[in-house]
Amino acid sequence: MSRLVSPCRSALVSLLAAISAAASAQAPASSELSLDSLRRGSRISWSQAQRDVAFAQWDRLYPSRVIARGAQARPLPEGAPLPAFAAGGPGAAQLQRNIDESQLAGIVVLHNGKLRLERYARGHSAAGRWVSFSIAKSLTSTLMGAAILDGAVASVDDPVTRYIPELRDSAYDGVTVRQLLTMSTGAKWNEDYGDPGADVALFYSMPVDPGLDATVSYMKKLRREVAPGTRWLYNTGETNLIGTVVERATKKELAAYASEKIWARYGMEQDAAWTIDRSGHVHAGCCMQASTRDFARFGQFILDGARVDGAPTVADGWLDAATRKQADIGAPGRGYGYQWWTADNGTFSALGIHGQQVLVDPGRRLIIAINSAWPVADFTRESLAARGALIGAIRAAIDAEGAGPAGK
């Protein structure tokens, strides 16, 4: 299997890739699918069948907090099925290849707010929930926008130490909230998901200093590698710090704030679950679990301007700043906003390892939410090619109706 050097940089290049698909791994014996066996194992070494079970049962594997739904779900009105995805159509064949060869578990496509395509596989269903991994980052970013609207956070140009004074005299002294949001703090960090000695692994296992939460305890020990604002470097720990800022500023637990501002208010259909760390705080950078339909609703919420019944949820100008290029990731035509992956054509995505994605295409009024169980965390040329082809087929089906954007 061909593997890209940087999984996070490649994520945005991925959407235009066009190379062959990855093969699936063999399933283990059924005794290996118990929750106890999954807890004893490691995501890196799980088989394909173990991933299929674990990603759907994440909140039973790891402690989490509930993001509560509201009293009434926002409808997803049925639209006309996309003809290209009918049996025998070119889109249907492309979708089946993603299921068979790229471990797609669920897809929901909304166009003009209407449900145009929905399909499940790998034991997943509309009633099930799937772990999002780093899609959670885009939710956390949106909560920062809500905290600014609420007046709890004064500005993205505030120093991080205004909200987390324990970070004084660390690599984050002098770093702004904006630099956290754009992952351009200058701190040294290793996000290699296959390396047990990487920061992204040690972050979850190193001892926690007395009196500190797990995030602050680890992050305050990092050293500065370059000056703040001079380099983009993907860093999940920094999203966890964003969550800490929001919690301290609002004086509300992050999952409860997510329910208040988005989940219950917009009308998600199911409760979501958000994994917590050893000190009881939500992992703001990872592991929010929800239904595929509700991931699509989150995309629609963003496409609707983060407004509910005309009332804003985030500060003026927040979404414009959050979803356009703020940092150069070294990929032509691509960039990083405030925890969103951006493209120069105006589209943007929330992305998670193992193939999770919420694509927002404002020009087409299109939302594509996908859950997957790719064999490796990293984005590979093969899996990205299949994903790019599937997204291309959906866009082509929309454009064939005469509803495409003025510029592609």
C-alpha positions, 0 to 999 in steps of 0.5 A: 500500500502506498503511503503519503509522507504527511497524512495531514498535508495529504488530506487536502491534496487527496480530494483531487487524487486519482490512483487505484484503491486499497485492499481490505484486511482479513477479519479475525475470529469472532472472539476477537471482536469483544469489547474487552479484546478491543480494549486490550488491543491497539487501534494500530493493530486492529484487524478490519473487522475489529475496526468495523466494531470499534468505530461503531462502539467507541463510547463503549470502549472509552469513557465519554460525555454525552452531547445531548440532542434536543426535544425535536430533530431537524427534518431531512426532507427527501429529495429526488434520488441522484439518477447516477447512483441508481442501480447500474449507474456509474455513481452506484458502481463508484460507491460500491467500489468505495464500500468494497475496497475503501471500507466506506461505512456510511454516506449521506448527501444533502443538496439544497437541504434535501436528502439525495443519497444515503447508504450504509455498509459494514454493519453500520446504519442510520441508527448507529453512530461512528467515531469521527476522529478529527472531525471533532476539531471543526466542531471545537473551532465552531464552539470557539466562535460561539464563545466569542459571540457570547463575550467569554473569549474577547478575541482570537488575538488574545494570548493563550496564557490569558485563559491558561496561565499554567502555560506561562514560561512554556512554548505557548507563552506569547502564542495567540488563540489564533495561532492555536486555531491555525496550528502555527504556534511553533511548538515541536510536535510529532503526529505520526499515528503509527509511532508509539513514541510520537507526541500524539500517542504519549499525550494519552499515556504520560503521567499527569502533573498534580493539579493540572488537567491532562492536556495542559500537563503534557503541552506545557512540557513541549519546546518551541521549535520555530517562532509563532506564526512562521510554520504550520504543523498539524497538532491534535494537542493544540485543539485540546488546548482550544477546548480548554480555553473554551471551557475556562472562558465559558465556565461550561463543560465542552460537551454541554456547551456543544449541546447548548450551542449546536446539537440541541439547538439545531436539532440533531437526531441523536445524542452524540458522545465525546471521549474524555481524557484521564482528568475528565475533560473532553478530547477536543481534538478527537473522537466525537461519535455521532450518526452519519445523518447528524454529521451531515446536519452539522455540515448543513448547520455550517452551510446555513451560516451557523444560524438557527431560526435566523439567530447567529451561533458564532461571532460575525465574520467567524465562519468566513475566517474559519473556512478560508485559508489562514495557513499554508500547508505546502499543497497548491490550492489547499490550506488550513483555516480555523480547524477546517481544511480549505480549498481555493475553489471555496469548498472546505472539509472537516476530516478525520483519520481512517476516512471520516469527512464532512465536505461543505460545497457552498457553490453547489449547496452540497453536503457530503458526510462520509464514515469509513474504516480505512485500514490505516490512519494515514491518508493513502494514495489509494484510498484518497483516489477512491474518495476523490472519484466518489466525490467527483461522481456526486458533484457531476450528478449535481452539475448534470441537473444544471445546479453546479456552481458558476466556477468549479 
